[in-house]
Amino acid sequence: MSGKIAIVGAGPSGCFLAQALLKAAPGLEVDLIDRLPVPYGLVRYGVAADHQGTKAVSRQFARVFERQGAQFFGNVTLGADVTLETLRAAYDAVVLAAGLSQDRPLAIPGGDLPGVHGAGTLTRALYDHPDACALPDLGPRPLIVGNGNVAIDLLRLLAKTPEEMTGSDLGAGPGEWLAGSGIEEITITGRSPAAQAKFDTVMIKELAKLAGVSIRVIGAGASDDPVEQKKIEAVQALDGIATGPRRITFRFGLTPLAVEGETSAEAVRFATDQDEEVLSCSSVLTAIGFGPAGDLPRDALLADARDAEAGALAPGLYATGWFRRGPRGTIPENRADAQALAARILDDLKSDPDKPGRAILADLAEAVDYTGWTRIDAHETEAAPEGRCRAKIATRAEMLRRARQEERPK
């Protein structure tokens, strides 16, 4: 089978889709387009720096380019360098796998006060994303709103000692920021009871290994459901751990009503089952989901979709991963989603030999190909300091310089 397919987004969803397409139809021309000069998206900039086992899936993705023949076009911004309409005219199929990168706002009074920070904004800075803001001062008592896996990741990183980050890819700047944060207490809150919390129990059990914390669990509740009871038991097992001075408190059944403070966040007022409760804090970290970046009309595309559940938006236009489903699901779930969509695309595909495909990208002088990425990757791994597996390049300009650097003579 022949055909030209463009995938917008080279993160897990895009790479899994390319893998599935090329496994089923090796004769396809598959191109992954990303606005960053580097591939792998969420694996590089969303998976926690201390979860290198999860990041190892990137080795599988590398084979998509090195063995299966997909091509990478990095540093290409949809709308600025190439339009969606141009891609659709040039390729037999276009797939939107751009994910969701913007923090969902905390839509309560005071939710926009200084000192309120989205988890995505904060973790991008922690993971050296080239478009990240500077890391903020969280003060001694940050409070986390939300208790899904993103919130647990953030909690764990804020609670760890510098020694516990050995083997990670945490950069020097973020490492110094964490070590000097002065955090004394972290409160993590969720509106649901522990039985319905969105975290995975394996993430909770990992917290039991923290070396310098004292943990309290308040209001975990109970359940007759065996699955829910396992989640409750995992949380309750943390209660009373005392390995160090940094305090962690879990609270459940708290619905945020307002962030309070004169000039910055000083407390959050919550509704409880019985009344209201105010918890003081020095900053508020929101981990309540993500939305689209705004460069694609996601809501309109899904609303007008031929078959949104299957990822078919319009003739020759598809969506996968978080862009289709919303901010839920793990990397393995994205694999299953991509495999199902690959089958749908191949059933629909009508190859037009007159379509130019990747030829329309050939004149983009600033685009980074896969060879350019391997130069960046090699530099980062070779430059890794003691105790780290790589030293991420944190600026787009330096990435581009390294991508274009000729290989040194042997």
ChimeraX attribute file (.defattr): number of C-alpha atoms within 10 A of each C-alpha:
attribute: neighborCount
match mode: 1-to-1
recipient: residues
	/A:1	11
	/A:2	15
	/A:3	20
	/A:4	23
	/A:5	29
	/A:6	26
	/A:7	26
	/A:8	25
	/A:9	28
	/A:10	29
	/A:11	27
	/A:12	28
	/A:13	32
	/A:14	33
	/A:15	29
	/A:16	24
	/A:17	31
	/A:18	31
	/A:19	26
	/A:20	21
	/A:21	25
	/A:22	18
	/A:23	14
	/A:24	14
	/A:25	15
	/A:26	16
	/A:27	15
	/A:28	20
	/A:29	21
	/A:30	29
	/A:31	25
	/A:32	25
	/A:33	30
	/A:34	27
	/A:35	21
	/A:36	22
	/A:37	25
	/A:38	26
	/A:39	29
	/A:40	22
	/A:41	23
	/A:42	18
	/A:43	20
	/A:44	21
	/A:45	20
	/A:46	19
	/A:47	19
	/A:48	23
	/A:49	24
	/A:50	19
	/A:51	15
	/A:52	15
	/A:53	8
	/A:54	13
	/A:55	18
	/A:56	11
	/A:57	14
	/A:58	18
	/A:59	9
	/A:60	12
	/A:61	20
	/A:62	17
	/A:63	14
	/A:64	23
	/A:65	20
	/A:66	12
	/A:67	8
	/A:68	18
	/A:69	18
	/A:70	24
	/A:71	20
	/A:72	26
	/A:73	29
	/A:74	24
	/A:75	23
	/A:76	21
	/A:77	17
	/A:78	17
	/A:79	12
	/A:80	9
	/A:81	13
	/A:82	14
	/A:83	12
	/A:84	15
	/A:85	10
	/A:86	12
	/A:87	24
	/A:88	19
	/A:89	15
	/A:90	21
	/A:91	26
	/A:92	26
	/A:93	25
	/A:94	26
	/A:95	25
	/A:96	25
	/A:97	27
	/A:98	28
	/A:99	28
	/A:100	21
	/A:101	20
	/A:102	16
	/A:103	20
	/A:104	17
	/A:105	17
	/A:106	22
	/A:107	11
	/A:108	11
	/A:109	12
	/A:110	20
	/A:111	21
	/A:112	15
	/A:113	18
	/A:114	15
	/A:115	23
	/A:116	24
	/A:117	22
	/A:118	22
	/A:119	26
	/A:120	25
	/A:121	20
	/A:122	19
	/A:123	23
	/A:124	20
	/A:125	22
	/A:126	27
	/A:127	22
	/A:128	24
	/A:129	21
	/A:130	19
	/A:131	13
	/A:132	17
	/A:133	13
	/A:134	13
	/A:135	16
	/A:136	13
	/A:137	15
	/A:138	19
	/A:139	15
	/A:140	16
	/A:141	20
	/A:142	27
	/A:143	27
	/A:144	27
	/A:145	25
	/A:146	27
	/A:147	26
	/A:148	18
	/A:149	19
	/A:150	23
	/A:151	24
	/A:152	22
	/A:153	24
	/A:154	20
	/A:155	21
	/A:156	19
	/A:157	19
	/A:158	18
	/A:159	24
	/A:160	19
	/A:161	18
	/A:162	13
	/A:163	10
	/A:164	16
	/A:165	17
	/A:166	14
	/A:167	16
	/A:168	17
	/A:169	26
	/A:170	23
	/A:171	22
	/A:172	15
	/A:173	15
	/A:174	17
	/A:175	16
	/A:176	12
	/A:177	16
	/A:178	19
	/A:179	16
	/A:180	11
	/A:181	15
	/A:182	14
	/A:183	19
	/A:184	15
	/A:185	23
	/A:186	23
	/A:187	21
	/A:188	23
	/A:189	22
	/A:190	24
	/A:191	19
	/A:192	17
	/A:193	17
	/A:194	28
	/A:195	22
	/A:196	14
	/A:197	20
	/A:198	18
	/A:199	19
	/A:200	13
	/A:201	16
	/A:202	11
	/A:203	16
	/A:204	20
	/A:205	14
	/A:206	12
	/A:207	20
	/A:208	18
	/A:209	14
	/A:210	18
	/A:211	18
	/A:212	16
	/A:213	23
	/A:214	19
	/A:215	24
	/A:216	19
	/A:217	17
	/A:218	14
	/A:219	12
	/A:220	19
	/A:221	14
	/A:222	15
	/A:223	16
	/A:224	8
	/A:225	9
	/A:226	9
	/A:227	10
	/A:228	15
	/A:229	16
	/A:230	15
	/A:231	24
	/A:232	21
	/A:233	16
	/A:234	18
	/A:235	22
	/A:236	20
	/A:237	15
	/A:238	22
	/A:239	17
	/A:240	12
	/A:241	19
	/A:242	17
	/A:243	15
	/A:244	12
	/A:245	13
	/A:246	21
	/A:247	20
	/A:248	24
	/A:249	17
	/A:250	22
	/A:251	21
	/A:252	23
	/A:253	20
	/A:254	20
	/A:255	20
	/A:256	24
	/A:257	19
	/A:258	18
	/A:259	27
	/A:260	20
	/A:261	17
	/A:262	9
	/A:263	10
	/A:264	17
	/A:265	22
	/A:266	22
	/A:267	20
	/A:268	23
	/A:269	17
	/A:270	19
	/A:271	16
	/A:272	14
	/A:273	8
	/A:274	6
	/A:275	7
	/A:276	13
	/A:277	15
	/A:278	15
	/A:279	13
	/A:280	19
	/A:281	24
	/A:282	21
	/A:283	27
	/A:284	29
	/A:285	24
	/A:286	27
	/A:287	25
	/A:288	21
	/A:289	22
	/A:290	20
	/A:291	17
	/A:292	20
	/A:293	14
	/A:294	10
	/A:295	11
	/A:296	15
	/A:297	10
	/A:298	17
	/A:299	12
	/A:300	10
	/A:301	18
	/A:302	21
	/A:303	11
	/A:304	11
	/A:305	19
	/A:306	16
	/A:307	13
	/A:308	18
	/A:309	13
	/A:310	17
	/A:311	26
	/A:312	23
	/A:313	22
	/A:314	16
	/A:315	14
	/A:316	18
	/A:317	23
	/A:318	26
	/A:319	32
	/A:320	31
	/A:321	31
	/A:322	23
	/A:323	23
	/A:324	25
	/A:325	18
	/A:326	15
	/A:327	17
	/A:328	14
	/A:329	12
	/A:330	12
	/A:331	19
	/A:332	12
	/A:333	13
	/A:334	22
	/A:335	21
	/A:336	16
	/A:337	23
	/A:338	27
	/A:339	19
	/A:340	16
	/A:341	23
	/A:342	23
	/A:343	15
	/A:344	15
	/A:345	21
	/A:346	15
	/A:347	9
	/A:348	14
	/A:349	18
	/A:350	15
	/A:351	16
	/A:352	14
	/A:353	12
	/A:354	8
	/A:355	16
	/A:356	15
	/A:357	24
	/A:358	18
	/A:359	9
	/A:360	14
	/A:361	16
	/A:362	10
	/A:363	8
	/A:364	13
	/A:365	9
	/A:366	14
	/A:367	23
	/A:368	25
	/A:369	20
	/A:370	20
	/A:371	15
	/A:372	23
	/A:373	22
	/A:374	15
	/A:375	19
	/A:376	23
	/A:377	20
	/A:378	12
	/A:379	18
	/A:380	18
	/A:381	15
	/A:382	11
	/A:383	15
	/A:384	15
	/A:385	14
	/A:386	9
	/A:387	14
	/A:388	19
	/A:389	19
	/A:390	21
	/A:391	20
	/A:392	23
	/A:393	19
	/A:394	17
	/A:395	13
	/A:396	16
	/A:397	12
	/A:398	13
	/A:399	25
	/A:400	21
	/A:401	13
	/A:402	21
	/A:403	24
	/A:404	17
	/A:405	12
	/A:406	10
	/A:407	9
	/A:408	5
	/A:409	4
	/A:410	3
